[in-house]
Amino acid sequence: MKRKFWNWIKNQDESGAVMRTLFLNGEISDETWYGDEVTPKLFKDELESGSGPISVWINSPGGDVFAAAQIYNMLMNYPYDVTVKIDGLAASAASVIAMAGTTVEMSPVAMMMIHNPATIAIGDSEEMKKAVKMLDEVKESIMNAYEIKTGLARDKISKLMDAESWFNAKKAVELGFADKILFAEGQEGVTGGEIEDDIKVGAVMFSRQAVTNSMLSKLIPPKQKTEKRTPVDQLEKRLSLLSH
């Protein structure tokens, strides 16, 4: 079996009770999870090998959404409290796993990102239609996890995913994707914000879509925008020049 993307650590608290901590680092799954049926069973066996509350530290850019869904289900089904702690990044599929936390805590310097699922499809138009339908269904399933945790309306969650939205810790708490900020004991949480109010002191959200649109508006001269659209190859050349 290839390198696992998770690791269990056991510690004892002051009373002598054993505390279990799960670390999820790096890409979720790659080909390991589905290379055979060993890996999902191994994860489940390790999860159920002990009892009592667990902590789950996440620092991951995401990965396979179906592997993340299985881990989410296992954590949701675990009969004890699950405290998720995001210390760096919980992006894409990793953000789905984070939603399984009884309590979700984020480091003040951590980020969370949610977006639409993506895939690679090869074939004729019918195959492309199947791929689109599949992605729509996957998005609906992901939205279920976000909705259960945040209580946000599905259309608002959908718009956040469309925009590939990034949240800092305060914004994640404000929107309900997290419950509290790590290392900030005694401070009141940020609650009750509206999604449309994206610019707040200390509670920042931005979208890749908005940044891209802003960049393109600066690349394309005003006169050209009114007359015709710039060919893709020209835009790519301009973006390439900017990156050097």
Protein Blocks (a to p, Z undefined) as FASTA:
>chain_A
ZZdfbdcdddddfkopacdddddehjehilmlmmpmmlmmmmmmmmmmpgcjddddddde
bdjfklmmmmmmmmmmpcbdcddddfkbcehjlmmmmmmpmbacddfkbccddddddddd
eddfklmmmmmmmmmmmmmmmmmmmmmmnopafklmmmmmmnopaddfklmmmnopambd
ehighiacdehiafklmbcghiacddfklmmmmmmmmmpgfklmmmpccdfklmmmmmmm
mmZZ
